[in-house]
Amino acid sequence: MQLILTQYLEQSTDTIERRVATAVPSALNAAADRIDAVATAPRGEARPHGVVLRGVDVLDGAEVDWNGEAGLTTVRVRVPWTVADGSCGHKLLAANRFAQVFSTETGA
C-alpha cells in the first residue's frame, strides 16, 4: 500500500530537475523537523524523472517523480504505507511537510 501526494506545478520538468538537488535535502530536513526526527545526510537517489528519498527513517524509500507537458508538471510523492503507519500520524505529517516544501522549492 502507498500514500500518494500529488501536486501540479506551472513549471517545466527541466526546471524541476535543476532544482531537485537543493529541494530534496531542504524538504527532508523540514519533514524531520516537523516530527522531531533526525535527518542523517538527507538526499535523493536519482532515477529517470525522479528520486528515491534517503536520510529520514520514516520517509526512507519514498519516491518522488514528475511528468509534465506544456508548462504543467505533475509531481507525485509515493510513500510506502502500512496499517500501523496511521496509528501515530508521524509518517503522514512528515510526508505532507516534505511534499509542501519540495513543491514550493521546485515550483518557485
BALO-556878 format. One record per residue: residue number from 1; residue in one letter; x, y, z of N, C-alpha, C in turn. Coordinates in pm, whole numbers, plus 50000, padded with zeros to 5 digits. Atoms other than C-alpha are relative to their C-alpha. Layout:
BEGIN
node nr->NUM | rest->a | n.east->X | n.north->Y | n.up->Z | ca.east->X | ca.north->Y | ca.up->Z | c.east->X | c.north->Y | c.up->Z $
...
***
This chain:
BEGIN
node nr->1 | rest->m | n.east->50084 | n.north->49884 | n.up->50000 | ca.east->50000 | ca.north->50000 | ca.up->50000 | c.east->50090 | c.north->50124 | c.up->50000 $
node nr->2 | rest->q | n.east->49924 | n.north->49876 | n.up->50009 | ca.east->50116 | ca.north->50356 | ca.up->49933 | c.east->49912 | c.north->50120 | c.up->50033 $
node nr->3 | rest->l | n.east->50060 | n.north->49868 | n.up->49984 | ca.east->50031 | ca.north->50707 | ca.up->50043 | c.east->50052 | c.north->50080 | c.up->49882 $
node nr->4 | rest->i | n.east->49958 | n.north->49922 | n.up->50117 | ca.east->50036 | ca.north->50926 | ca.up->49731 | c.east->49953 | c.north->50143 | c.up->50016 $
node nr->5 | rest->l | n.east->50029 | n.north->49857 | n.up->49995 | ca.east->50055 | ca.north->51304 | ca.up->49749 | c.east->50032 | c.north->50058 | c.up->49863 $
node nr->6 | rest->t | n.east->49984 | n.north->49948 | n.up->50135 | ca.east->50011 | ca.north->51489 | ca.up->49420 | c.east->49990 | c.north->50152 | c.up->50001 $
node nr->7 | rest->q | n.east->50001 | n.north->49855 | n.up->50019 | ca.east->50091 | ca.north->51850 | ca.up->49328 | c.east->50010 | c.north->50028 | c.up->49850 $
node nr->8 | rest->y | n.east->49990 | n.north->49956 | n.up->50139 | ca.east->50053 | ca.north->52032 | ca.up->48998 | c.east->50072 | c.north->50134 | c.up->50000 $
node nr->9 | rest->l | n.east->49918 | n.north->49879 | n.up->50002 | ca.east->50318 | ca.north->52293 | ca.up->48923 | c.east->50006 | c.north->50060 | c.up->49860 $
node nr->10 | rest->e | n.east->49985 | n.north->49931 | n.up->50128 | ca.east->50338 | ca.north->52553 | ca.up->48649 | c.east->50148 | c.north->50020 | c.up->49971 $
node nr->11 | rest->q | n.east->49857 | n.north->50000 | n.up->50031 | ca.east->50700 | ca.north->52462 | ca.up->48577 | c.east->50026 | c.north->49887 | c.up->49902 $
node nr->12 | rest->s | n.east->49960 | n.north->50108 | n.up->50090 | ca.east->50873 | ca.north->52255 | ca.up->48315 | c.east->50074 | c.north->49894 | c.up->50080 $
node nr->13 | rest->t | n.east->49926 | n.north->50107 | n.up->49933 | ca.east->51027 | ca.north->51923 | ca.up->48409 | c.east->50149 | c.north->50035 | c.up->50008 $
node nr->14 | rest->d | n.east->49859 | n.north->49958 | n.up->49998 | ca.east->51367 | ca.north->52074 | ca.up->48320 | c.east->50029 | c.north->50090 | c.up->50120 $
node nr->15 | rest->t | n.east->49983 | n.north->49911 | n.up->49884 | ca.east->51322 | ca.north->52344 | ca.up->48585 | c.east->49999 | c.north->49920 | c.up->50129 $
node nr->16 | rest->i | n.east->50005 | n.north->50083 | n.up->49879 | ca.east->51224 | ca.north->52089 | ca.up->48847 | c.east->50128 | c.north->49920 | c.up->50015 $
node nr->17 | rest->e | n.east->49877 | n.north->50079 | n.up->49992 | ca.east->51523 | ca.north->51871 | ca.up->48762 | c.east->50120 | c.north->50085 | c.up->50039 $
node nr->18 | rest->r | n.east->49890 | n.north->49912 | n.up->49959 | ca.east->51758 | ca.north->52170 | ca.up->48801 | c.east->49993 | c.north->50033 | c.up->50148 $
node nr->19 | rest->r | n.east->50018 | n.north->49959 | n.up->49861 | ca.east->51614 | ca.north->52248 | ca.up->49144 | c.east->49996 | c.north->49884 | c.up->50099 $
node nr->20 | rest->v | n.east->50021 | n.north->50115 | n.up->49911 | ca.east->51577 | ca.north->51896 | ca.up->49284 | c.east->50118 | c.north->49975 | c.up->50095 $
node nr->21 | rest->a | n.east->49882 | n.north->50027 | n.up->49915 | ca.east->51935 | ca.north->51871 | ca.up->49420 | c.east->49998 | c.north->50081 | c.up->50129 $
node nr->22 | rest->t | n.east->50009 | n.north->49921 | n.up->49877 | ca.east->51870 | ca.north->52151 | ca.up->49668 | c.east->49864 | c.north->49983 | c.up->50069 $
node nr->23 | rest->a | n.east->50134 | n.north->50012 | n.up->49943 | ca.east->51496 | ca.north->52094 | ca.up->49717 | c.east->49983 | c.north->49875 | c.up->50086 $
node nr->24 | rest->v | n.east->50018 | n.north->50125 | n.up->49924 | ca.east->51518 | ca.north->51733 | ca.up->49837 | c.east->50060 | c.north->50008 | c.up->50140 $
node nr->25 | rest->p | n.east->49948 | n.north->49991 | n.up->49863 | ca.east->51757 | ca.north->51787 | ca.up->50130 | c.east->49925 | c.north->50100 | c.up->50087 $
node nr->26 | rest->s | n.east->50074 | n.north->49899 | n.up->49925 | ca.east->51572 | ca.north->52100 | ca.up->50234 | c.east->49864 | c.north->49946 | c.up->50043 $
node nr->27 | rest->a | n.east->50131 | n.north->50055 | n.up->49969 | ca.east->51234 | ca.north->51925 | ca.up->50219 | c.east->50010 | c.north->49885 | c.up->50101 $
node nr->28 | rest->l | n.east->49981 | n.north->50107 | n.up->49902 | ca.east->51366 | ca.north->51620 | ca.up->50407 | c.east->50031 | c.north->50055 | c.up->50138 $
node nr->29 | rest->n | n.east->49972 | n.north->49937 | n.up->49870 | ca.east->51508 | ca.north->51843 | ca.up->50681 | c.east->49873 | c.north->50059 | c.up->50060 $
node nr->30 | rest->a | n.east->50126 | n.north->49944 | n.up->49951 | ca.east->51172 | ca.north->52019 | ca.up->50709 | c.east->49907 | c.north->49890 | c.up->50051 $
node nr->31 | rest->a | n.east->50082 | n.north->50113 | n.up->49957 | ca.east->50994 | ca.north->51683 | ca.up->50732 | c.east->50048 | c.north->49945 | c.up->50133 $
node nr->32 | rest->a | n.east->49943 | n.north->50050 | n.up->49874 | ca.east->51230 | ca.north->51565 | ca.up->51005 | c.east->49969 | c.north->50096 | c.up->50114 $
node nr->33 | rest->d | n.east->50032 | n.north->49900 | n.up->49898 | ca.east->51181 | ca.north->51890 | ca.up->51197 | c.east->49853 | c.north->49991 | c.up->50042 $
node nr->34 | rest->r | n.east->50145 | n.north->50006 | n.up->49972 | ca.east->50803 | ca.north->51852 | ca.up->51170 | c.east->49965 | c.north->49892 | c.up->50101 $
node nr->35 | rest->i | n.east->50032 | n.north->50111 | n.up->49909 | ca.east->50810 | ca.north->51521 | ca.up->51359 | c.east->50108 | c.north->49979 | c.up->50106 $
node nr->36 | rest->d | n.east->49890 | n.north->50008 | n.up->49903 | ca.east->51117 | ca.north->51589 | ca.up->51577 | c.east->50086 | c.north->49875 | c.up->49980 $
node nr->37 | rest->a | n.east->49913 | n.north->50112 | n.up->50035 | ca.east->51324 | ca.north->51327 | ca.up->51397 | c.east->50136 | c.north->50054 | c.up->49956 $
node nr->38 | rest->v | n.east->49867 | n.north->49963 | n.up->50044 | ca.east->51686 | ca.north->51327 | ca.up->51289 | c.east->50013 | c.north->49971 | c.up->49850 $
node nr->39 | rest->a | n.east->49969 | n.north->50019 | n.up->50142 | ca.east->51784 | ca.north->51375 | ca.up->50925 | c.east->50149 | c.north->49972 | c.up->49990 $
node nr->40 | rest->t | n.east->49861 | n.north->50040 | n.up->50014 | ca.east->52107 | ca.north->51189 | ca.up->50850 | c.east->50037 | c.north->50001 | c.up->49853 $
node nr->41 | rest->a | n.east->49960 | n.north->49985 | n.up->50140 | ca.east->52263 | ca.north->51304 | ca.up->50523 | c.east->49879 | c.north->49990 | c.up->49906 $
node nr->42 | rest->p | n.east->50120 | n.north->50008 | n.up->50084 | ca.east->51922 | ca.north->51374 | ca.up->50360 | c.east->50034 | c.north->50022 | c.up->49853 $
node nr->43 | rest->r | n.east->49967 | n.north->49994 | n.up->50142 | ca.east->51936 | ca.north->51314 | ca.up->49989 | c.east->49896 | c.north->49921 | c.up->49919 $
node nr->44 | rest->g | n.east->50082 | n.north->50078 | n.up->50092 | ca.east->51759 | ca.north->51173 | ca.up->49687 | c.east->50091 | c.north->49924 | c.up->49905 $
node nr->45 | rest->e | n.east->49926 | n.north->50081 | n.up->50098 | ca.east->51898 | ca.north->50888 | ca.up->49479 | c.east->49929 | c.north->50012 | c.up->49867 $
node nr->46 | rest->a | n.east->50059 | n.north->49969 | n.up->50130 | ca.east->51839 | ca.north->50982 | ca.up->49118 | c.east->49954 | c.north->49876 | c.up->49925 $
node nr->47 | rest->r | n.east->50050 | n.north->50095 | n.up->50099 | ca.east->51633 | ca.north->50781 | ca.up->48874 | c.east->49932 | c.north->50084 | c.up->49894 $
node nr->48 | rest->p | n.east->50059 | n.north->49918 | n.up->50105 | ca.east->51473 | ca.north->50892 | ca.up->48546 | c.east->49873 | c.north->50073 | c.up->50047 $
node nr->49 | rest->h | n.east->50112 | n.north->49914 | n.up->49961 | ca.east->51234 | ca.north->51182 | ca.up->48621 | c.east->49956 | c.north->49977 | c.up->50144 $
node nr->50 | rest->g | n.east->50037 | n.north->50018 | n.up->49861 | ca.east->51250 | ca.north->51115 | ca.up->48993 | c.east->50118 | c.north->49972 | c.up->50090 $
node nr->51 | rest->v | n.east->49900 | n.north->50032 | n.up->49899 | ca.east->51436 | ca.north->51037 | ca.up->49312 | c.east->49937 | c.north->49906 | c.up->50103 $
node nr->52 | rest->v | n.east->50039 | n.north->50081 | n.up->49886 | ca.east->51421 | ca.north->50785 | ca.up->49596 | c.east->50059 | c.north->50068 | c.up->50123 $
node nr->53 | rest->l | n.east->49958 | n.north->49923 | n.up->49884 | ca.east->51441 | ca.north->50951 | ca.up->49937 | c.east->50081 | c.north->49915 | c.up->50098 $
node nr->54 | rest->r | n.east->49914 | n.north->50062 | n.up->49899 | ca.east->51713 | ca.north->50866 | ca.up->50191 | c.east->50035 | c.north->50103 | c.up->50105 $
node nr->55 | rest->g | n.east->49948 | n.north->49912 | n.up->49896 | ca.east->51817 | ca.north->51011 | ca.up->50524 | c.east->49904 | c.north->50037 | c.up->50111 $
node nr->56 | rest->v | n.east->50099 | n.north->49982 | n.up->49894 | ca.east->51494 | ca.north->51038 | ca.up->50724 | c.east->49925 | c.north->49868 | c.up->50010 $
node nr->57 | rest->d | n.east->50051 | n.north->50137 | n.up->49989 | ca.east->51389 | ca.north->50698 | ca.up->50856 | c.east->49855 | c.north->49982 | c.up->49957 $
node nr->58 | rest->v | n.east->50143 | n.north->50016 | n.up->50027 | ca.east->51014 | ca.north->50750 | ca.up->50833 | c.east->49966 | c.north->50015 | c.up->49851 $
node nr->59 | rest->l | n.east->50023 | n.north->49981 | n.up->50144 | ca.east->51043 | ca.north->50852 | ca.up->50464 | c.east->50098 | c.north->49922 | c.up->49912 $
node nr->60 | rest->d | n.east->49903 | n.north->50077 | n.up->50078 | ca.east->51326 | ca.north->50619 | ca.up->50360 | c.east->49930 | c.north->49909 | c.up->49899 $
node nr->61 | rest->g | n.east->50057 | n.north->50082 | n.up->50106 | ca.east->51241 | ca.north->50454 | ca.up->50029 | c.east->49881 | c.north->50064 | c.up->49930 $
node nr->62 | rest->a | n.east->50108 | n.north->49930 | n.up->50070 | ca.east->50966 | ca.north->50701 | ca.up->49939 | c.east->50054 | c.north->50049 | c.up->49866 $
node nr->63 | rest->e | n.east->49960 | n.north->49959 | n.up->50134 | ca.east->50973 | ca.north->50801 | ca.up->49574 | c.east->49930 | c.north->50129 | c.up->49960 $
node nr->64 | rest->v | n.east->50055 | n.north->49877 | n.up->50057 | ca.east->50922 | ca.north->51137 | ca.up->49410 | c.east->50022 | c.north->49992 | c.up->49850 $
node nr->65 | rest->d | n.east->49982 | n.north->49995 | n.up->50145 | ca.east->50858 | ca.north->51157 | ca.up->49038 | c.east->49919 | c.north->50114 | c.up->49943 $
node nr->66 | rest->w | n.east->50067 | n.north->49889 | n.up->50066 | ca.east->50747 | ca.north->51422 | ca.up->48796 | c.east->49988 | c.north->49971 | c.up->49853 $
node nr->67 | rest->n | n.east->50028 | n.north->50019 | n.up->50141 | ca.east->50599 | ca.north->51427 | ca.up->48450 | c.east->49920 | c.north->50121 | c.up->49955 $
node nr->68 | rest->g | n.east->50072 | n.north->49880 | n.up->50040 | ca.east->50482 | ca.north->51723 | ca.up->48252 | c.east->49995 | c.north->50021 | c.up->49852 $
node nr->69 | rest->e | n.east->50011 | n.north->49956 | n.up->50138 | ca.east->50380 | ca.north->51880 | ca.up->47931 | c.east->49940 | c.north->50139 | c.up->49998 $
node nr->70 | rest->a | n.east->50053 | n.north->49865 | n.up->50021 | ca.east->50309 | ca.north->52234 | ca.up->47814 | c.east->50006 | c.north->50087 | c.up->50126 $
node nr->71 | rest->g | n.east->49982 | n.north->49912 | n.up->49885 | ca.east->50443 | ca.north->52400 | ca.up->48130 | c.east->49927 | c.north->49959 | c.up->50126 $
node nr->72 | rest->l | n.east->50067 | n.north->50050 | n.up->49881 | ca.east->50230 | ca.north->52199 | ca.up->48374 | c.east->50059 | c.north->49864 | c.up->50034 $
node nr->73 | rest->t | n.east->49935 | n.north->50124 | n.up->49958 | ca.east->50410 | ca.north->51929 | ca.up->48570 | c.east->49928 | c.north->49941 | c.up->50119 $
node nr->74 | rest->t | n.east->50059 | n.north->50073 | n.up->49889 | ca.east->50256 | ca.north->51667 | ca.up->48795 | c.east->50114 | c.north->49941 | c.up->50083 $
node nr->75 | rest->v | n.east->49900 | n.north->50054 | n.up->49908 | ca.east->50471 | ca.north->51585 | ca.up->49099 | c.east->49927 | c.north->49905 | c.up->50095 $
node nr->76 | rest->r | n.east->50060 | n.north->50099 | n.up->49910 | ca.east->50389 | ca.north->51268 | ca.up->49294 | c.east->50104 | c.north->49954 | c.up->50102 $
node nr->77 | rest->v | n.east->49919 | n.north->50055 | n.up->49892 | ca.east->50532 | ca.north->51166 | ca.up->49629 | c.east->49930 | c.north->49871 | c.up->50041 $
node nr->78 | rest->r | n.east->50055 | n.north->50132 | n.up->49965 | ca.east->50477 | ca.north->50792 | ca.up->49688 | c.east->50073 | c.north->49947 | c.up->50123 $
node nr->79 | rest->v | n.east->49942 | n.north->50043 | n.up->49874 | ca.east->50535 | ca.north->50679 | ca.up->50045 | c.east->49949 | c.north->49860 | c.up->50033 $
node nr->80 | rest->p | n.east->50046 | n.north->50132 | n.up->49957 | ca.east->50530 | ca.north->50310 | ca.up->50145 | c.east->49916 | c.north->50015 | c.up->50127 $
node nr->81 | rest->w | n.east->50095 | n.north->49981 | n.up->49891 | ca.east->50239 | ca.north->50272 | ca.up->50388 | c.east->49949 | c.north->49866 | c.up->50051 $
node nr->82 | rest->t | n.east->50061 | n.north->50118 | n.up->49938 | ca.east->50120 | ca.north->50008 | ca.up->50632 | c.east->49889 | c.north->50048 | c.up->50092 $
node nr->83 | rest->v | n.east->50109 | n.north->49966 | n.up->49909 | ca.east->49817 | ca.north->49999 | ca.up->50859 | c.east->50055 | c.north->50064 | c.up->50127 $
node nr->84 | rest->a | n.east->49938 | n.north->49947 | n.up->49878 | ca.east->50047 | ca.north->50068 | ca.up->51157 | c.east->50044 | c.north->50145 | c.up->49984 $
node nr->85 | rest->d | n.east->49954 | n.north->49862 | n.up->50023 | ca.east->50167 | ca.north->50394 | ca.up->50996 | c.east->49894 | c.north->50103 | c.up->50036 $
node nr->86 | rest->g | n.east->50107 | n.north->49906 | n.up->49969 | ca.east->49830 | ca.north->50553 | ca.up->51060 | c.east->49976 | c.north->50019 | c.up->50149 $
node nr->87 | rest->s | n.east->50030 | n.north->49996 | n.up->49857 | ca.east->49836 | ca.north->50492 | ca.up->51435 | c.east->50054 | c.north->50125 | c.up->50070 $
node nr->88 | rest->c | n.east->49947 | n.north->49882 | n.up->49931 | ca.east->50063 | ca.north->50780 | ca.up->51538 | c.east->50000 | c.north->50125 | c.up->49912 $
node nr->89 | rest->g | n.east->50009 | n.north->49886 | n.up->50091 | ca.east->50046 | ca.north->51003 | ca.up->51230 | c.east->50132 | c.north->50064 | c.up->49960 $
node nr->90 | rest->h | n.east->49872 | n.north->49938 | n.up->50032 | ca.east->50419 | ca.north->51079 | ca.up->51212 | c.east->50034 | c.north->49991 | c.up->49851 $
node nr->91 | rest->k | n.east->49965 | n.north->50015 | n.up->50142 | ca.east->50463 | ca.north->50941 | ca.up->50861 | c.east->49917 | c.north->50094 | c.up->49914 $
node nr->92 | rest->l | n.east->50086 | n.north->49910 | n.up->50077 | ca.east->50166 | ca.north->51139 | ca.up->50729 | c.east->50046 | c.north->50145 | c.up->50016 $
node nr->93 | rest->l | n.east->49952 | n.north->49863 | n.up->49977 | ca.east->50291 | ca.north->51461 | ca.up->50890 | c.east->50130 | c.north->50026 | c.up->49926 $
node nr->94 | rest->a | n.east->49871 | n.north->49984 | n.up->50067 | ca.east->50643 | ca.north->51408 | ca.up->50756 | c.east->49983 | c.north->50004 | c.up->49849 $
node nr->95 | rest->a | n.east->50022 | n.north->50004 | n.up->50145 | ca.east->50523 | ca.north->51319 | ca.up->50406 | c.east->49935 | c.north->50129 | c.up->49951 $
node nr->96 | rest->n | n.east->50069 | n.north->49876 | n.up->50037 | ca.east->50293 | ca.north->51619 | ca.up->50394 | c.east->50096 | c.north->50118 | c.up->50000 $
node nr->97 | rest->r | n.east->49903 | n.north->49889 | n.up->49992 | ca.east->50567 | ca.north->51858 | ca.up->50505 | c.east->50103 | c.north->49989 | c.up->49889 $
node nr->98 | rest->f | n.east->49905 | n.north->50018 | n.up->50110 | ca.east->50814 | ca.north->51707 | ca.up->50258 | c.east->49940 | c.north->50049 | c.up->49870 $
node nr->99 | rest->a | n.east->50064 | n.north->49965 | n.up->50127 | ca.east->50569 | ca.north->51745 | ca.up->49968 | c.east->49979 | c.north->50151 | c.up->49989 $
node nr->100 | rest->q | n.east->50023 | n.north->49856 | n.up->50001 | ca.east->50486 | ca.north->52102 | ca.up->50065 | c.east->50129 | c.north->50078 | c.up->49970 $
node nr->101 | rest->v | n.east->49874 | n.north->49929 | n.up->50020 | ca.east->50848 | ca.north->52219 | ca.up->50085 | c.east->50059 | c.north->49967 | c.up->49863 $
node nr->102 | rest->f | n.east->49947 | n.north->50040 | n.up->50131 | ca.east->50955 | ca.north->52021 | ca.up->49777 | c.east->49929 | c.north->50077 | c.up->49889 $
node nr->103 | rest->s | n.east->50075 | n.north->49929 | n.up->50103 | ca.east->50677 | ca.north->52174 | ca.up->49569 | c.east->50029 | c.north->50149 | c.up->50000 $
node nr->104 | rest->t | n.east->49969 | n.north->49858 | n.up->49990 | ca.east->50750 | ca.north->52523 | ca.up->49696 | c.east->50137 | c.north->50030 | c.up->49938 $
node nr->105 | rest->e | n.east->49864 | n.north->49974 | n.up->50048 | ca.east->51120 | ca.north->52498 | ca.up->49619 | c.east->50022 | c.north->49967 | c.up->49854 $
node nr->106 | rest->t | n.east->49984 | n.north->50033 | n.up->50142 | ca.east->51087 | ca.north->52335 | ca.up->49278 | c.east->49908 | c.north->50081 | c.up->49913 $
node nr->107 | rest->g | n.east->50097 | n.north->49925 | n.up->50079 | ca.east->50790 | ca.north->52542 | ca.up->49168 | c.east->50014 | c.north->50150 | c.up->50008 $
node nr->108 | rest->a | n.east->49985 | n.north->49854 | n.up->49980 | ca.east->50911 | ca.north->52885 | ca.up->49279 | c.east->50055 | c.north->50068 | c.up->49877 $
***
